[in-house]
Amino acid sequence: MSRLEFLQAFRDRENEPQIVKAKWYIVAATALTAACAGDQVPALYHLATEGLTIEERKIVQRRIKEAILKGGMLYGVPRLADALGPLGKVIPPDEMDHYGPRSERPRTKEEEEKRAARGKRYFETLWTPAVAQAESERVAASHPDNYLLSLKLHYEYWISEDAILGPIETQMCNAALLICNRSPVQAIWHTRGVVRHGGSMEQARFAQDLGLAVAEQFEVKTGDITIVDQIDF
C-alpha cells in the first residue's frame, strides 16, 4: 500500500478537473518536504501526472518545483534538496521542465522596482499595512541582515513571485508546510493569509487539513495547531 494513498481523499475533495489548476498536490509537496518526507515527492509526482500528456506533466512538475522552492525559506535548503533531488532523478530528460521566472527575467532597474513593489504588497496583505510597516521597522532596526534575508529577499524574490503560483496557492502551501514544520504560530499567520489574499475559508481549511494529514501519516509533531474556525480572520 502506498504511503500516499491518503491523498486521494484530498484529490477527490478538491474535485478540480484540470490537474494543471489543482492545488492538492502542490500543498502536499510542501507538507511532505517539511515533514522530512521529501523522498515521497517522486511518488507524488507520478500520482499527480498519471495519464497526462507530456505538456501537462511539465506544468505539474513546474508547479511542484515552485511550491517546494518557495517553501525553502521556511523549512530550509537541506529539506528542499531532499525533495527536489529525488524528483529530478525520476524525470526523463525529454520531460524535464527548465523554466525559472527569477532567472529568466532581465536584471534591470525597472524589474527590481516591480519586484520590490510586489513584495511590499504581498507582505502588507498578509500582515495588514500598519502591522507590516511596524514589523519591517522593528526587524530592520534590530538586525539589518535579518531584514534583508527574512523580509526583503524572502518576499520580493521568492514568496511574491506569481509567474507560476499565485498568492492563494502559495499561502495554502505555506499554511500546510508550517504545520509539518512544527511552527504553529506561523501556521496561523499563513492560514489567515490564504483568506487575506483572496482565498476562501474552505481553501484555508483544506490546506490545514492536508497539512495535519501529512503530519499524522509521517508521525510529525505539530505543536498546538489552532483550527481554522478558531482563527481571527
C-alpha positions in Angstrom: 0.0 0.0 0.0 1.4 3.4 -1.0 2.1 5.8 1.9 0.4 8.5 -0.2 -2.9 6.7 -0.6 -4.5 9.0 1.9 -4.0 11.9 -0.5 -6.7 10.5 -2.8 -9.3 11.8 -0.4 -7.9 15.3 -0.8 -7.8 15.0 -4.6 -11.5 14.0 -4.5 -12.4 16.7 -2.0 -10.9 19.4 -4.2 -12.6 18.0 -7.3 -10.7 20.1 -9.7 -11.0 18.5 -13.2 -7.9 20.3 -14.6 -4.9 18.9 -12.9 -2.8 21.9 -14.0 -5.0 24.1 -11.8 -5.4 21.7 -8.9 -3.8 22.6 -5.6 -3.9 19.3 -3.6 -0.5 18.1 -5.0 1.4 21.3 -4.5 0.2 21.7 -1.0 1.1 18.0 -0.4 4.5 18.5 -1.9 5.5 21.3 0.6 3.9 19.5 3.5 5.9 16.3 2.7 9.1 18.3 2.3 8.6 20.0 5.7 7.8 16.6 7.3 11.2 15.3 6.2 9.4 13.0 3.7 10.9 14.6 0.6 11.7 11.1 -0.7 8.0 10.7 -1.3 7.8 13.6 -3.8 8.6 11.4 -6.8 5.7 9.2 -5.9 3.5 12.3 -5.5 4.6 13.4 -9.0 3.7 10.1 -10.5 0.4 10.1 -8.7 -0.5 13.6 -10.0 0.7 13.0 -13.6 -0.7 9.5 -14.3 -2.4 9.6 -17.7 -1.4 13.1 -18.6 0.3 14.4 -21.7 3.9 15.4 -21.6 2.9 19.1 -21.8 0.6 18.6 -18.8 3.3 16.7 -16.9 5.7 19.6 -17.4 3.2 22.1 -16.0 2.5 19.8 -12.9 6.3 19.4 -12.5 6.8 23.2 -12.7 4.2 23.8 -10.1 5.6 21.2 -7.7 9.1 22.5 -8.1 8.0 26.1 -7.5 6.0 25.1 -4.4 9.0 23.3 -2.9 11.3 26.1 -3.8 9.2 28.8 -2.2 8.9 26.7 0.9 12.7 26.5 1.2 12.9 29.8 3.0 10.6 28.3 5.7 11.9 24.8 6.1 15.5 25.2 4.9 17.7 24.2 2.0 18.5 20.7 3.2 14.8 19.6 3.2 14.4 21.4 -0.1 17.3 19.4 -1.6 15.9 16.2 -0.1 12.7 16.7 -2.1 13.9 18.3 -5.4 16.9 15.9 -5.7 14.9 12.7 -5.8 12.3 14.3 -8.0 14.9 15.3 -10.6 16.2 11.8 -10.7 12.9 10.2 -11.8 12.1 12.7 -14.6 13.2 11.7 -18.1 15.4 14.3 -19.9 12.6 15.0 -22.5 10.1 15.7 -19.7 12.4 18.0 -17.6 11.0 21.5 -17.3 13.6 24.2 -17.0 11.6 27.4 -16.7 12.6 29.7 -13.9 11.0 33.2 -13.8 13.5 34.7 -11.4 16.5 33.6 -13.5 15.0 34.4 -16.9 13.8 38.0 -16.2 16.3 40.8 -17.0 18.1 42.4 -14.0 17.0 45.9 -14.8 16.2 48.8 -12.5 12.6 48.6 -13.7 12.3 44.9 -13.0 13.8 45.4 -9.5 11.3 48.2 -8.7 8.4 45.9 -9.9 9.7 43.1 -7.7 10.1 45.4 -4.7 6.6 46.7 -5.1 5.1 43.2 -5.5 6.9 42.0 -2.4 5.7 45.0 -0.4 2.1 44.4 -1.5 2.3 40.8 -0.6 3.7 41.4 2.9 1.2 44.2 3.6 -1.7 42.0 2.5 -0.5 39.2 4.8 0.1 41.3 7.8 -2.1 44.4 7.1 -0.2 47.7 6.1 0.2 49.1 9.6 1.5 45.9 11.2 3.7 45.2 8.2 5.3 48.6 8.5 5.9 48.2 12.2 7.4 44.7 11.8 9.7 45.8 8.9 11.0 48.7 11.0 11.5 46.6 14.1 13.4 43.9 12.2 15.5 46.4 10.3 16.4 48.3 13.4 17.3 45.2 15.5 19.1 43.1 12.8 19.5 44.6 9.3 20.8 41.4 7.8 17.8 39.5 9.1 15.6 42.1 7.4 17.4 41.6 4.2 17.0 37.8 4.3 13.7 37.2 6.1 11.7 40.1 4.7 13.2 41.8 1.6 14.7 38.8 -0.2 12.1 36.3 1.1 9.1 38.3 0.0 10.5 40.1 -3.1 12.3 37.3 -4.8 10.5 34.1 -3.6 7.2 34.3 -1.9 5.5 37.1 -4.0 6.7 35.7 -7.4 3.5 34.8 -9.1 4.5 33.6 -12.6 3.9 30.0 -11.6 1.9 30.1 -8.4 -0.4 32.9 -7.3 -0.7 34.2 -3.7 -3.6 31.9 -2.7 -1.8 28.8 -3.9 1.4 30.0 -2.2 -0.4 30.7 1.1 -2.1 27.3 1.0 1.3 25.7 0.7 2.8 27.8 3.5 -0.1 27.0 5.8 0.3 23.3 5.3 4.1 23.1 5.5 4.3 25.2 8.7 2.1 22.7 10.4 4.6 19.9 9.4 7.5 22.2 10.4 6.1 22.4 13.9 5.6 26.2 13.7 2.0 26.6 15.0 2.2 30.4 15.5 3.4 31.0 11.9 0.9 28.5 10.7 -1.9 30.8 12.0 -0.4 33.8 10.1 -0.2 32.0 6.8 -3.6 30.2 7.2 -5.1 33.6 7.8 -3.1 34.7 4.7 -5.0 32.4 2.5 -8.1 34.4 3.1 -6.4 37.8 3.2 -5.0 37.1 -0.3 -8.5 36.4 -1.6 -8.9 32.7 -0.9 -11.9 31.1 0.8 -12.4 29.7 4.2 -12.7 26.3 2.6 -9.3 26.7 0.9 -7.8 27.6 4.3 -9.4 24.6 5.9 -8.3 22.4 3.0 -4.7 23.4 3.4 -4.8 22.9 7.2 -6.5 19.5 6.9 -4.0 18.3 4.4 -1.0 19.5 6.5 -2.4 17.7 9.5 -3.0 14.6 7.5 0.6 14.5 6.2 1.8 15.1 9.8 -0.2 12.2 11.1 0.9 9.9 8.3 4.6 10.6 8.8 4.4 10.9 12.6 5.4 14.6 12.8 4.8 16.6 15.9 2.9 19.8 15.0 2.6 21.6 18.3 -0.7 23.1 19.3 -2.5 23.9 16.0 -5.3 26.4 16.1 -8.1 25.1 13.9 -9.5 27.4 11.1 -12.8 28.0 12.8 -10.9 29.4 15.8 -8.6 31.8 13.9 -9.5 35.5 13.8 -9.5 36.4 10.1 
